[in-house]
Amino acid sequence: MFIKIKKNCGILMEHNGMETGMVIPVTSHFLLNLNEVAEISFYTIKEDKVRENIEHGPITIPKSTRVIHLTMSYRYSSYQEDLPGLSNRMVNQRAHYKLFFLPECPGEYEVLRTHIERQVCNI
């Protein structure tokens, strides 16, 4: 099952493939495969956080921003590493996505969280 992250909805994204502390606005639609997600966390930021934008300028993520943190499975993030003297070595590093939903745009967060929670069996 895929979830669609929509562009221009007040969503900022952080990914471990980017520089540390950098967030970017979601400017195009993209899909995430929920079958490749190993862990999901939902939380709200309790204090303002300063990060960098793509031009290395400061960007403040305000308190009360809601976050969905998706940690992908190892299979999703494995890649071939070609180093001299080592052949066919696989590197397993879990990819993660943090989606920051700004307080002025709560609708997308609620839709996405509701959709994810429908896939969860509570015991």
Biopython code that builds the backbone (N, CA, C, O; Angstrom):
import numpy as np
from Bio.PDB.StructureBuilder import StructureBuilder

atoms = [
    (1, "MET", "N", (0.842, -1.171, 0.000)),
    (1, "MET", "CA", (0.000, 0.000, 0.000)),
    (1, "MET", "C", (0.891, 1.238, 0.000)),
    (1, "MET", "O", (1.886, 1.301, 0.722)),
    (2, "PHE", "N", (0.530, 2.193, -0.797)),
    (2, "PHE", "CA", (1.277, 3.434, -0.902)),
    (2, "PHE", "C", (0.522, 4.566, -0.224)),
    (2, "PHE", "O", (-0.708, 4.574, -0.172)),
    (3, "ILE", "N", (1.291, 5.527, 0.297)),
    (3, "ILE", "CA", (0.703, 6.778, 0.759)),
    (3, "ILE", "C", (1.279, 7.885, -0.112)),
    (3, "ILE", "O", (2.458, 7.872, -0.465)),
    (4, "LYS", "N", (0.434, 8.828, -0.444)),
    (4, "LYS", "CA", (0.840, 9.936, -1.304)),
    (4, "LYS", "C", (1.075, 11.168, -0.451)),
    (4, "LYS", "O", (0.189, 11.610, 0.280)),
    (5, "ILE", "N", (2.274, 11.717, -0.550)),
    (5, "ILE", "CA", (2.610, 12.961, 0.125)),
    (5, "ILE", "C", (2.424, 14.068, -0.911)),
    (5, "ILE", "O", (3.067, 14.066, -1.961)),
    (6, "LYS", "N", (1.543, 15.002, -0.603)),
    (6, "LYS", "CA", (1.187, 16.027, -1.575)),
    (6, "LYS", "C", (2.074, 17.257, -1.457)),
    (6, "LYS", "O", (2.521, 17.617, -0.368)),
    (7, "LYS", "N", (2.319, 17.887, -2.582)),
    (7, "LYS", "CA", (3.153, 19.088, -2.609)),
    (7, "LYS", "C", (2.383, 20.302, -2.110)),
    (7, "LYS", "O", (1.152, 20.318, -2.104)),
    (8, "ASN", "N", (3.125, 21.307, -1.696)),
    (8, "ASN", "CA", (2.604, 22.620, -1.331)),
    (8, "ASN", "C", (1.489, 22.577, -0.291)),
    (8, "ASN", "O", (0.530, 23.343, -0.385)),
    (9, "CYS", "N", (1.599, 21.703, 0.686)),
    (9, "CYS", "CA", (0.594, 21.604, 1.751)),
    (9, "CYS", "C", (1.171, 21.988, 3.108)),
    (9, "CYS", "O", (0.624, 21.589, 4.136)),
    (10, "GLY", "N", (2.253, 22.747, 3.138)),
    (10, "GLY", "CA", (2.866, 23.124, 4.401)),
    (10, "GLY", "C", (3.639, 21.988, 5.041)),
    (10, "GLY", "O", (3.783, 21.943, 6.263)),
    (11, "ILE", "N", (4.141, 21.067, 4.224)),
    (11, "ILE", "CA", (4.889, 19.925, 4.734)),
    (11, "ILE", "C", (6.373, 20.145, 4.453)),
    (11, "ILE", "O", (6.762, 20.472, 3.331)),
    (12, "LEU", "N", (7.186, 19.964, 5.475)),
    (12, "LEU", "CA", (8.644, 19.981, 5.318)),
    (12, "LEU", "C", (9.130, 18.551, 5.513)),
    (12, "LEU", "O", (8.507, 17.770, 6.232)),
    (13, "MET", "N", (10.244, 18.211, 4.870)),
    (13, "MET", "CA", (10.752, 16.848, 4.951)),
    (13, "MET", "C", (12.224, 16.833, 5.288)),
    (13, "MET", "O", (12.996, 17.676, 4.831)),
    (14, "GLU", "N", (12.600, 15.856, 6.099)),
    (14, "GLU", "CA", (13.997, 15.577, 6.410)),
    (14, "GLU", "C", (14.232, 14.112, 6.054)),
    (14, "GLU", "O", (13.379, 13.260, 6.305)),
    (15, "HIS", "N", (15.371, 13.831, 5.480)),
    (15, "HIS", "CA", (15.720, 12.469, 5.073)),
    (15, "HIS", "C", (17.190, 12.254, 5.397)),
    (15, "HIS", "O", (17.989, 13.180, 5.258)),
    (16, "ASN", "N", (17.559, 11.072, 5.820)),
    (16, "ASN", "CA", (18.956, 10.864, 6.192)),
    (16, "ASN", "C", (19.895, 10.819, 4.991)),
    (16, "ASN", "O", (21.105, 10.696, 5.178)),
    (17, "GLY", "N", (19.390, 10.912, 3.787)),
    (17, "GLY", "CA", (20.231, 11.036, 2.604)),
    (17, "GLY", "C", (20.668, 12.477, 2.366)),
    (17, "GLY", "O", (21.511, 12.736, 1.507)),
    (18, "MET", "N", (20.100, 13.417, 3.123)),
    (18, "MET", "CA", (20.456, 14.825, 3.005)),
    (18, "MET", "C", (21.458, 15.176, 4.097)),
    (18, "MET", "O", (21.741, 14.370, 4.983)),
    (19, "GLU", "N", (21.985, 16.384, 4.018)),
    (19, "GLU", "CA", (22.897, 16.852, 5.064)),
    (19, "GLU", "C", (22.165, 16.896, 6.402)),
    (19, "GLU", "O", (20.957, 17.131, 6.443)),
    (20, "THR", "N", (22.882, 16.675, 7.480)),
    (20, "THR", "CA", (22.307, 16.687, 8.825)),
    (20, "THR", "C", (21.750, 18.072, 9.143)),
    (20, "THR", "O", (22.408, 19.088, 8.917)),
    (21, "GLY", "N", (20.526, 18.095, 9.670)),
    (21, "GLY", "CA", (19.908, 19.358, 10.079)),
    (21, "GLY", "C", (19.251, 20.127, 8.954)),
    (21, "GLY", "O", (18.842, 21.270, 9.157)),
    (22, "MET", "N", (19.134, 19.537, 7.772)),
    (22, "MET", "CA", (18.532, 20.226, 6.635)),
    (22, "MET", "C", (17.105, 19.720, 6.431)),
    (22, "MET", "O", (16.850, 18.517, 6.485)),
    (23, "VAL", "N", (16.188, 20.641, 6.199)),
    (23, "VAL", "CA", (14.814, 20.300, 5.837)),
    (23, "VAL", "C", (14.470, 21.007, 4.541)),
    (23, "VAL", "O", (14.986, 22.084, 4.242)),
    (24, "ILE", "N", (13.590, 20.380, 3.780)),
    (24, "ILE", "CA", (13.161, 20.970, 2.515)),
    (24, "ILE", "C", (11.641, 20.927, 2.441)),
    (24, "ILE", "O", (11.021, 20.009, 2.977)),
    (25, "PRO", "N", (11.041, 21.906, 1.785)),
    (25, "PRO", "CA", (9.593, 21.832, 1.582)),
    (25, "PRO", "C", (9.282, 20.782, 0.521)),
    (25, "PRO", "O", (10.053, 20.588, -0.418)),
    (26, "VAL", "N", (8.163, 20.116, 0.676)),
    (26, "VAL", "CA", (7.728, 19.140, -0.322)),
    (26, "VAL", "C", (7.134, 19.934, -1.476)),
    (26, "VAL", "O", (6.081, 20.556, -1.336)),
    (27, "THR", "N", (7.820, 19.909, -2.624)),
    (27, "THR", "CA", (7.405, 20.702, -3.784)),
    (27, "THR", "C", (6.922, 19.851, -4.951)),
    (27, "THR", "O", (6.612, 20.384, -6.017)),
    (28, "SER", "N", (6.855, 18.546, -4.764)),
    (28, "SER", "CA", (6.249, 17.669, -5.764)),
    (28, "SER", "C", (5.652, 16.465, -5.047)),
    (28, "SER", "O", (6.126, 16.057, -3.987)),
    (29, "HIS", "N", (4.610, 15.907, -5.641)),
    (29, "HIS", "CA", (3.978, 14.738, -5.048)),
    (29, "HIS", "C", (4.969, 13.578, -5.054)),
    (29, "HIS", "O", (5.754, 13.439, -5.992)),
    (30, "PHE", "N", (4.939, 12.744, -4.016)),
    (30, "PHE", "CA", (5.691, 11.497, -4.063)),
    (30, "PHE", "C", (4.958, 10.440, -3.249)),
    (30, "PHE", "O", (4.139, 10.752, -2.385)),
    (31, "LEU", "N", (5.271, 9.195, -3.543)),
    (31, "LEU", "CA", (4.625, 8.063, -2.901)),
    (31, "LEU", "C", (5.614, 7.327, -2.010)),
    (31, "LEU", "O", (6.783, 7.167, -2.364)),
    (32, "LEU", "N", (5.140, 6.882, -0.858)),
    (32, "LEU", "CA", (5.931, 6.023, 0.026)),
    (32, "LEU", "C", (5.205, 4.693, 0.155)),
    (32, "LEU", "O", (3.991, 4.650, 0.351)),
    (33, "ASN", "N", (5.959, 3.615, 0.044)),
    (33, "ASN", "CA", (5.403, 2.277, 0.139)),
    (33, "ASN", "C", (5.338, 1.872, 1.610)),
    (33, "ASN", "O", (6.375, 1.670, 2.242)),
    (34, "LEU", "N", (4.137, 1.752, 2.155)),
    (34, "LEU", "CA", (3.983, 1.379, 3.560)),
    (34, "LEU", "C", (4.476, -0.038, 3.834)),
    (34, "LEU", "O", (4.786, -0.375, 4.977)),
    (35, "ASN", "N", (4.550, -0.865, 2.804)),
    (35, "ASN", "CA", (5.070, -2.224, 2.992)),
    (35, "ASN", "C", (6.573, -2.223, 3.260)),
    (35, "ASN", "O", (7.112, -3.224, 3.732)),
    (36, "GLU", "N", (7.253, -1.125, 2.968)),
    (36, "GLU", "CA", (8.695, -1.014, 3.201)),
    (36, "GLU", "C", (9.023, -0.264, 4.492)),
    (36, "GLU", "O", (10.196, -0.048, 4.798)),
    (37, "VAL", "N", (8.008, 0.132, 5.246)),
    (37, "VAL", "CA", (8.219, 0.867, 6.495)),
    (37, "VAL", "C", (8.351, -0.121, 7.641)),
    (37, "VAL", "O", (7.506, -1.000, 7.813)),
    (38, "ALA", "N", (9.417, 0.026, 8.428)),
    (38, "ALA", "CA", (9.637, -0.849, 9.578)),
    (38, "ALA", "C", (9.051, -0.249, 10.857)),
    (38, "ALA", "O", (8.521, -0.978, 11.695)),
    (39, "GLU", "N", (9.143, 1.072, 11.014)),
    (39, "GLU", "CA", (8.656, 1.738, 12.228)),
    (39, "GLU", "C", (8.035, 3.080, 11.858)),
    (39, "GLU", "O", (8.492, 3.760, 10.939)),
    (40, "ILE", "N", (6.995, 3.445, 12.585)),
    (40, "ILE", "CA", (6.350, 4.748, 12.403)),
    (40, "ILE", "C", (6.162, 5.378, 13.778)),
    (40, "ILE", "O", (5.696, 4.725, 14.712)),
    (41, "SER", "N", (6.529, 6.648, 13.891)),
    (41, "SER", "CA", (6.316, 7.392, 15.132)),
    (41, "SER", "C", (5.530, 8.656, 14.813)),
    (41, "SER", "O", (5.733, 9.283, 13.774)),
    (42, "PHE", "N", (4.636, 9.019, 15.716)),
    (42, "PHE", "CA", (3.889, 10.263, 15.632)),
    (42, "PHE", "C", (4.237, 11.077, 16.868)),
    (42, "PHE", "O", (4.184, 10.556, 17.982)),
    (43, "TYR", "N", (4.586, 12.325, 16.693)),
    (43, "TYR", "CA", (4.829, 13.176, 17.854)),
    (43, "TYR", "C", (4.671, 14.642, 17.475)),
    (43, "TYR", "O", (4.567, 14.993, 16.299)),
    (44, "THR", "N", (4.657, 15.488, 18.500)),
    (44, "THR", "CA", (4.524, 16.930, 18.325)),
    (44, "THR", "C", (5.758, 17.595, 18.916)),
    (44, "THR", "O", (6.204, 17.232, 20.004)),
    (45, "ILE", "N", (6.305, 18.564, 18.202)),
    (45, "ILE", "CA", (7.487, 19.283, 18.668)),
    (45, "ILE", "C", (7.066, 20.234, 19.788)),
    (45, "ILE", "O", (6.106, 20.991, 19.644)),
    (46, "LYS", "N", (7.785, 20.188, 20.889)),
    (46, "LYS", "CA", (7.431, 20.971, 22.086)),
    (46, "LYS", "C", (8.105, 22.339, 22.140)),
    (46, "LYS", "O", (7.677, 23.200, 22.909)),
    (47, "GLU", "N", (9.146, 22.557, 21.344)),
    (47, "GLU", "CA", (9.824, 23.860, 21.320)),
    (47, "GLU", "C", (10.305, 24.139, 19.898)),
    (47, "GLU", "O", (10.488, 23.219, 19.101)),
    (48, "ASP", "N", (10.506, 25.409, 19.593)),
    (48, "ASP", "CA", (10.978, 25.789, 18.256)),
    (48, "ASP", "C", (12.323, 25.137, 17.963)),
    (48, "ASP", "O", (13.186, 25.041, 18.835)),
    (49, "LYS", "N", (12.485, 24.690, 16.719)),
    (49, "LYS", "CA", (13.751, 24.091, 16.288)),
    (49, "LYS", "C", (14.252, 24.845, 15.069)),
    (49, "LYS", "O", (13.472, 25.182, 14.178)),
    (50, "VAL", "N", (15.543, 25.110, 15.027)),
    (50, "VAL", "CA", (16.143, 25.800, 13.894)),
    (50, "VAL", "C", (16.890, 24.770, 13.057)),
    (50, "VAL", "O", (17.727, 24.029, 13.572)),
    (51, "ARG", "N", (16.587, 24.729, 11.781)),
    (51, "ARG", "CA", (17.238, 23.845, 10.820)),
    (51, "ARG", "C", (17.730, 24.694, 9.654)),
    (51, "ARG", "O", (17.577, 25.916, 9.665)),
    (52, "GLU", "N", (18.313, 24.060, 8.663)),
    (52, "GLU", "CA", (18.764, 24.762, 7.456)),
    (52, "GLU", "C", (17.853, 24.414, 6.299)),
    (52, "GLU", "O", (17.355, 23.293, 6.205)),
    (53, "ASN", "N", (17.632, 25.394, 5.402)),
    (53, "ASN", "CA", (16.916, 25.099, 4.176)),
    (53, "ASN", "C", (17.929, 24.695, 3.102)),
    (53, "ASN", "O", (19.120, 24.576, 3.387)),
    (54, "ILE", "N", (17.473, 24.492, 1.908)),
    (54, "ILE", "CA", (18.356, 23.989, 0.853)),
    (54, "ILE", "C", (19.441, 24.984, 0.454)),
    (54, "ILE", "O", (20.476, 24.592, -0.085)),
    (55, "GLU", "N", (19.208, 26.270, 0.715)),
    (55, "GLU", "CA", (20.224, 27.303, 0.443)),
    (55, "GLU", "C", (21.119, 27.551, 1.648)),
    (55, "GLU", "O", (21.881, 28.517, 1.668)),
    (56, "HIS", "N", (21.033, 26.687, 2.650)),
    (56, "HIS", "CA", (21.805, 26.765, 3.892)),
    (56, "HIS", "C", (21.445, 27.984, 4.741)),
    (56, "HIS", "O", (22.243, 28.433, 5.563)),
    (57, "GLY", "N", (20.255, 28.508, 4.540)),
    (57, "GLY", "CA", (19.748, 29.572, 5.396)),
    (57, "GLY", "C", (18.953, 28.971, 6.545)),
    (57, "GLY", "O", (18.488, 27.836, 6.446)),
    (58, "PRO", "N", (18.793, 29.717, 7.633)),
    (58, "PRO", "CA", (18.050, 29.164, 8.779)),
    (58, "PRO", "C", (16.555, 29.096, 8.500)),
    (58, "PRO", "O", (15.988, 29.975, 7.849)),
    (59, "ILE", "N", (15.941, 28.058, 8.994)),
    (59, "ILE", "CA", (14.486, 27.916, 8.925)),
    (59, "ILE", "C", (14.030, 27.429, 10.299)),
    (59, "ILE", "O", (14.604, 26.496, 10.861)),
    (60, "THR", "N", (13.001, 28.067, 10.826)),
    (60, "THR", "CA", (12.501, 27.713, 12.149)),
    (60, "THR", "C", (11.273, 26.833, 12.002)),
    (60, "THR", "O", (10.314, 27.179, 11.312)),
    (61, "ILE", "N", (11.325, 25.701, 12.660)),
    (61, "ILE", "CA", (10.164, 24.822, 12.730)),
    (61, "ILE", "C", (9.498, 25.133, 14.064)),
    (61, "ILE", "O", (10.065, 24.863, 15.123)),
    (62, "PRO", "N", (8.289, 25.705, 14.015)),
    (62, "PRO", "CA", (7.662, 26.173, 15.260)),
    (62, "PRO", "C", (7.177, 25.030, 16.148)),
    (62, "PRO", "O", (6.918, 23.919, 15.685)),
    (63, "LYS", "N", (7.063, 25.344, 17.456)),
    (63, "LYS", "CA", (6.497, 24.357, 18.360)),
    (63, "LYS", "C", (5.069, 24.065, 17.915)),
    (63, "LYS", "O", (4.460, 24.858, 17.197)),
    (64, "SER", "N", (4.550, 22.945, 18.337)),
    (64, "SER", "CA", (3.233, 22.428, 17.941)),
    (64, "SER", "C", (3.219, 21.886, 16.515)),
    (64, "SER", "O", (2.158, 21.536, 15.998)),
    (65, "THR", "N", (4.385, 21.813, 15.874)),
    (65, "THR", "CA", (4.471, 21.165, 14.565)),
    (65, "THR", "C", (4.358, 19.667, 14.799)),
    (65, "THR", "O", (5.027, 19.116, 15.672)),
    (66, "ARG", "N", (3.517, 19.016, 14.025)),
    (66, "ARG", "CA", (3.339, 17.574, 14.161)),
    (66, "ARG", "C", (4.307, 16.861, 13.216)),
    (66, "ARG", "O", (4.596, 17.337, 12.118)),
    (67, "VAL", "N", (4.797, 15.714, 13.671)),
    (67, "VAL", "CA", (5.813, 14.981, 12.910)),
    (67, "VAL", "C", (5.368, 13.536, 12.737)),
    (67, "VAL", "O", (4.875, 12.904, 13.672)),
    (68, "ILE", "N", (5.551, 13.028, 11.530)),
    (68, "ILE", "CA", (5.435, 11.598, 11.271)),
    (68, "ILE", "C", (6.829, 11.142, 10.868)),
    (68, "ILE", "O", (7.379, 11.596, 9.865)),
    (69, "HIS", "N", (7.394, 10.236, 11.665)),
    (69, "HIS", "CA", (8.751, 9.733, 11.443)),
    (69, "HIS", "C", (8.627, 8.302, 10.921)),
    (69, "HIS", "O", (8.147, 7.415, 11.627)),
    (70, "LEU", "N", (9.062, 8.088, 9.687)),
    (70, "LEU", "CA", (8.995, 6.773, 9.051)),
    (70, "LEU", "C", (10.406, 6.208, 8.935)),
    (70, "LEU", "O", (11.262, 6.813, 8.290)),
    (71, "THR", "N", (10.656, 5.062, 9.547)),
    (71, "THR", "CA", (11.934, 4.376, 9.408)),
    (71, "THR", "C", (11.699, 3.193, 8.478)),
    (71, "THR", "O", (10.851, 2.341, 8.739)),
    (72, "MET", "N", (12.454, 3.154, 7.400)),
    (72, "MET", "CA", (12.255, 2.138, 6.373)),
    (72, "MET", "C", (12.972, 0.848, 6.758)),
    (72, "MET", "O", (13.868, 0.853, 7.603)),
    (73, "SER", "N", (12.574, -0.245, 6.136)),
    (73, "SER", "CA", (13.212, -1.537, 6.393)),
    (73, "SER", "C", (14.611, -1.563, 5.775)),
    (73, "SER", "O", (14.942, -0.733, 4.928)),
    (74, "TYR", "N", (15.418, -2.518, 6.207)),
    (74, "TYR", "CA", (16.769, -2.642, 5.659)),
    (74, "TYR", "C", (16.737, -2.937, 4.164)),
    (74, "TYR", "O", (17.574, -2.435, 3.414)),
    (75, "ARG", "N", (15.794, -3.734, 3.736)),
    (75, "ARG", "CA", (15.703, -4.099, 2.324)),
    (75, "ARG", "C", (15.485, -2.860, 1.451)),
    (75, "ARG", "O", (15.978, -2.789, 0.325)),
    (76, "TYR", "N", (14.753, -1.900, 1.976)),
    (76, "TYR", "CA", (14.484, -0.666, 1.248)),
    (76, "TYR", "C", (15.756, 0.141, 1.035)),
    (76, "TYR", "O", (15.913, 0.787, -0.001)),
    (77, "SER", "N", (16.656, 0.110, 1.994)),
    (77, "SER", "CA", (17.789, 1.023, 1.962)),
    (77, "SER", "C", (19.131, 0.351, 1.704)),
    (77, "SER", "O", (20.169, 1.000, 1.835)),
    (78, "SER", "N", (19.143, -0.925, 1.341)),
    (78, "SER", "CA", (20.403, -1.586, 1.018)),
    (78, "SER", "C", (20.902, -1.107, -0.334)),
    (78, "SER", "O", (20.115, -0.846, -1.243)),
    (79, "TYR", "N", (22.198, -0.996, -0.455)),
    (79, "TYR", "CA", (22.768, -0.629, -1.742)),
    (79, "TYR", "C", (24.126, -1.287, -1.914)),
    (79, "TYR", "O", (24.781, -1.669, -0.944)),
    (80, "GLN", "N", (24.527, -1.408, -3.154)),
    (80, "GLN", "CA", (25.801, -2.024, -3.491)),
    (80, "GLN", "C", (26.916, -1.017, -3.285)),
    (80, "GLN", "O", (26.820, 0.131, -3.720)),
    (81, "GLU", "N", (27.975, -1.452, -2.618)),
    (81, "GLU", "CA", (29.113, -0.563, -2.417)),
    (81, "GLU", "C", (30.313, -1.158, -3.144)),
    (81, "GLU", "O", (30.706, -2.294, -2.880)),
    (82, "ASP", "N", (30.883, -0.399, -4.044)),
    (82, "ASP", "CA", (32.036, -0.859, -4.797)),
    (82, "ASP", "C", (33.282, -0.152, -4.281)),
    (82, "ASP", "O", (33.550, 1.000, -4.621)),
    (83, "LEU", "N", (34.025, -0.860, -3.463)),
    (83, "LEU", "CA", (35.281, -0.350, -2.942)),
    (83, "LEU", "C", (36.410, -1.193, -3.518)),
    (83, "LEU", "O", (36.226, -2.385, -3.762)),
    (84, "PRO", "N", (37.546, -0.605, -3.734)),
    (84, "PRO", "CA", (38.671, -1.403, -4.238)),
    (84, "PRO", "C", (38.960, -2.582, -3.315)),
    (84, "PRO", "O", (39.086, -2.410, -2.103)),
    (85, "GLY", "N", (39.064, -3.763, -3.881)),
    (85, "GLY", "CA", (39.369, -4.961, -3.116)),
    (85, "GLY", "C", (38.155, -5.642, -2.512)),
    (85, "GLY", "O", (38.276, -6.765, -2.021)),
    (86, "LEU", "N", (36.998, -5.014, -2.528)),
    (86, "LEU", "CA", (35.776, -5.604, -1.997)),
    (86, "LEU", "C", (34.747, -5.675, -3.113)),
    (86, "LEU", "O", (34.413, -4.656, -3.718)),
    (87, "SER", "N", (34.250, -6.859, -3.386)),
    (87, "SER", "CA", (33.254, -6.977, -4.443)),
    (87, "SER", "C", (31.940, -7.481, -3.858)),
    (87, "SER", "O", (31.921, -8.270, -2.913)),
    (88, "ASN", "N", (30.879, -7.021, -4.426)),
    (88, "ASN", "CA", (29.527, -7.425, -4.043)),
    (88, "ASN", "C", (29.229, -7.223, -2.561)),
    (88, "ASN", "O", (28.570, -8.053, -1.936)),
    (89, "ARG", "N", (29.698, -6.156, -2.024)),
    (89, "ARG", "CA", (29.435, -5.846, -0.618)),
    (89, "ARG", "C", (28.147, -5.032, -0.533)),
    (89, "ARG", "O", (27.996, -4.018, -1.215)),
    (90, "MET", "N", (27.221, -5.487, 0.312)),
    (90, "MET", "CA", (25.967, -4.770, 0.507)),
    (90, "MET", "C", (26.058, -3.945, 1.781)),
    (90, "MET", "O", (26.526, -4.430, 2.811)),
    (91, "VAL", "N", (25.616, -2.716, 1.709)),
    (91, "VAL", "CA", (25.588, -1.841, 2.869)),
    (91, "VAL", "C", (24.131, -1.707, 3.300)),
    (91, "VAL", "O", (23.266, -1.359, 2.496)),
    (92, "ASN", "N", (23.874, -1.982, 4.558)),
    (92, "ASN", "CA", (22.525, -1.885, 5.100)),
    (92, "ASN", "C", (22.451, -0.716, 6.059)),
    (92, "ASN", "O", (22.989, -0.764, 7.165)),
    (93, "GLN", "N", (21.788, 0.316, 5.628)),
    (93, "GLN", "CA", (21.591, 1.494, 6.468)),
    (93, "GLN", "C", (20.128, 1.871, 6.348)),
    (93, "GLN", "O", (19.622, 2.090, 5.248)),
    (94, "ARG", "N", (19.460, 1.945, 7.468)),
    (94, "ARG", "CA", (18.033, 2.259, 7.425)),
    (94, "ARG", "C", (17.807, 3.706, 7.013)),
    (94, "ARG", "O", (18.353, 4.635, 7.609)),
    (95, "ALA", "N", (17.004, 3.871, 5.998)),
    (95, "ALA", "CA", (16.602, 5.211, 5.585)),
    (95, "ALA", "C", (15.451, 5.660, 6.480)),
    (95, "ALA", "O", (14.678, 4.836, 6.968)),
    (96, "HIS", "N", (15.343, 6.955, 6.690)),
    (96, "HIS", "CA", (14.189, 7.475, 7.420)),
    (96, "HIS", "C", (13.713, 8.767, 6.773)),
    (96, "HIS", "O", (14.479, 9.507, 6.156)),
    (97, "TYR", "N", (12.447, 9.003, 6.936)),
    (97, "TYR", "CA", (11.815, 10.239, 6.488)),
    (97, "TYR", "C", (11.140, 10.852, 7.700)),
    (97, "TYR", "O", (10.453, 10.163, 8.454)),
    (98, "LYS", "N", (11.337, 12.146, 7.885)),
    (98, "LYS", "CA", (10.572, 12.894, 8.882)),
    (98, "LYS", "C", (9.740, 13.894, 8.106)),
    (98, "LYS", "O", (10.268, 14.709, 7.350)),
    (99, "LEU", "N", (8.454, 13.826, 8.299)),
    (99, "LEU", "CA", (7.532, 14.754, 7.664)),
    (99, "LEU", "C", (7.024, 15.710, 8.733)),
    (99, "LEU", "O", (6.376, 15.294, 9.693)),
    (100, "PHE", "N", (7.322, 16.995, 8.559)),
    (100, "PHE", "CA", (6.922, 18.035, 9.503)),
    (100, "PHE", "C", (5.677, 18.723, 8.964)),
    (100, "PHE", "O", (5.714, 19.307, 7.881)),
    (101, "PHE", "N", (4.583, 18.660, 9.700)),
    (101, "PHE", "CA", (3.324, 19.282, 9.310)),
    (101, "PHE", "C", (3.162, 20.540, 10.145)),
    (101, "PHE", "O", (2.890, 20.463, 11.343)),
    (102, "LEU", "N", (3.327, 21.689, 9.525)),
    (102, "LEU", "CA", (3.288, 22.970, 10.235)),
    (102, "LEU", "C", (1.923, 23.190, 10.876)),
    (102, "LEU", "O", (0.915, 22.712, 10.356)),
    (103, "PRO", "N", (1.876, 23.910, 12.003)),
    (103, "PRO", "CA", (0.614, 24.088, 12.739)),
    (103, "PRO", "C", (-0.505, 24.738, 11.922)),
    (103, "PRO", "O", (-1.683, 24.490, 12.179)),
    (104, "GLU", "N", (-0.147, 25.558, 10.952)),
    (104, "GLU", "CA", (-1.195, 26.227, 10.172)),
    (104, "GLU", "C", (-1.821, 25.311, 9.117)),
    (104, "GLU", "O", (-2.770, 25.717, 8.447)),
    (105, "CYS", "N", (-1.313, 24.089, 8.956)),
    (105, "CYS", "CA", (-1.831, 23.140, 7.962)),
    (105, "CYS", "C", (-2.108, 21.776, 8.609)),
    (105, "CYS", "O", (-1.434, 20.798, 8.284)),
    (106, "PRO", "N", (-3.091, 21.695, 9.520)),
    (106, "PRO", "CA", (-3.302, 20.434, 10.234)),
    (106, "PRO", "C", (-4.029, 19.360, 9.424)),
    (106, "PRO", "O", (-3.963, 18.184, 9.782)),
    (107, "GLY", "N", (-4.711, 19.725, 8.359)),
    (107, "GLY", "CA", (-5.552, 18.776, 7.621)),
    (107, "GLY", "C", (-4.804, 17.599, 7.041)),
    (107, "GLY", "O", (-5.252, 16.462, 7.183)),
    (108, "GLU", "N", (-3.678, 17.834, 6.393)),
    (108, "GLU", "CA", (-2.924, 16.759, 5.762)),
    (108, "GLU", "C", (-2.394, 15.762, 6.792)),
    (108, "GLU", "O", (-2.382, 14.555, 6.548)),
    (109, "TYR", "N", (-1.961, 16.267, 7.933)),
    (109, "TYR", "CA", (-1.470, 15.382, 8.997)),
    (109, "TYR", "C", (-2.575, 14.440, 9.447)),
    (109, "TYR", "O", (-2.353, 13.235, 9.559)),
    (110, "GLU", "N", (-3.756, 14.973, 9.704)),
    (110, "GLU", "CA", (-4.862, 14.153, 10.196)),
    (110, "GLU", "C", (-5.267, 13.099, 9.179)),
    (110, "GLU", "O", (-5.528, 11.954, 9.550)),
    (111, "VAL", "N", (-5.323, 13.465, 7.901)),
    (111, "VAL", "CA", (-5.679, 12.510, 6.848)),
    (111, "VAL", "C", (-4.660, 11.382, 6.790)),
    (111, "VAL", "O", (-5.026, 10.208, 6.744)),
    (112, "LEU", "N", (-3.384, 11.739, 6.793)),
    (112, "LEU", "CA", (-2.320, 10.747, 6.679)),
    (112, "LEU", "C", (-2.272, 9.841, 7.914)),
    (112, "LEU", "O", (-2.144, 8.624, 7.783)),
    (113, "ARG", "N", (-2.374, 10.421, 9.095)),
    (113, "ARG", "CA", (-2.331, 9.617, 10.317)),
    (113, "ARG", "C", (-3.519, 8.669, 10.386)),
    (113, "ARG", "O", (-3.359, 7.504, 10.750)),
    (114, "THR", "N", (-4.694, 9.148, 10.046)),
    (114, "THR", "CA", (-5.885, 8.302, 10.057)),
    (114, "THR", "C", (-5.722, 7.132, 9.097)),
    (114, "THR", "O", (-6.075, 6.000, 9.426)),
    (115, "HIS", "N", (-5.193, 7.402, 7.923)),
    (115, "HIS", "CA", (-4.978, 6.349, 6.937)),
    (115, "HIS", "C", (-3.984, 5.297, 7.449)),
    (115, "HIS", "O", (-4.213, 4.097, 7.297)),
    (116, "ILE", "N", (-2.899, 5.745, 8.046)),
    (116, "ILE", "CA", (-1.895, 4.813, 8.578)),
    (116, "ILE", "C", (-2.486, 3.996, 9.729)),
    (116, "ILE", "O", (-2.278, 2.785, 9.801)),
    (117, "GLU", "N", (-3.210, 4.645, 10.613)),
    (117, "GLU", "CA", (-3.754, 3.935, 11.769)),
    (117, "GLU", "C", (-4.835, 2.930, 11.385)),
    (117, "GLU", "O", (-5.080, 1.989, 12.140)),
    (118, "ARG", "N", (-5.490, 3.099, 10.239)),
    (118, "ARG", "CA", (-6.441, 2.101, 9.770)),
    (118, "ARG", "C", (-5.750, 0.778, 9.414)),
    (118, "ARG", "O", (-6.383, -0.277, 9.389)),
    (119, "GLN", "N", (-4.444, 0.853, 9.141)),
    (119, "GLN", "CA", (-3.688, -0.343, 8.780)),
    (119, "GLN", "C", (-3.114, -1.056, 10.004)),
    (119, "GLN", "O", (-2.465, -2.092, 9.861)),
    (120, "VAL", "N", (-3.345, -0.513, 11.216)),
    (120, "VAL", "CA", (-2.753, -1.039, 12.434)),
    (120, "VAL", "C", (-3.792, -1.879, 13.180)),
    (120, "VAL", "O", (-4.952, -1.491, 13.318)),
    (121, "CYS", "N", (-3.340, -3.034, 13.652)),
    (121, "CYS", "CA", (-4.182, -3.886, 14.473)),
    (121, "CYS", "C", (-3.810, -3.667, 15.935)),
    (121, "CYS", "O", (-2.701, -4.008, 16.344)),
    (122, "ASN", "N", (-4.701, -3.114, 16.712)),
    (122, "ASN", "CA", (-4.451, -2.901, 18.147)),
    (122, "ASN", "C", (-4.809, -4.163, 18.923)),
    (122, "ASN", "O", (-5.903, -4.707, 18.772)),
    (123, "ILE", "N", (-3.876, -4.622, 19.758)),
    (123, "ILE", "CA", (-4.168, -5.808, 20.567)),
    (123, "ILE", "C", (-3.980, -5.485, 22.040)),
    (123, "ILE", "O", (-4.177, -6.352, 22.892)),
]
sb = StructureBuilder()
sb.init_structure("model")
sb.init_model(0)
sb.init_chain("A")
sb.init_seg("    ")
for serial, (resi, resn, name, xyz) in enumerate(atoms, 1):
    if name == "N":
        sb.init_residue(resn, " ", resi, " ")
    sb.init_atom(name, np.array(xyz, "f"), 0.0, 1.0, " ", f" {name:<3s}", serial, name[0])
structure = sb.get_structure()
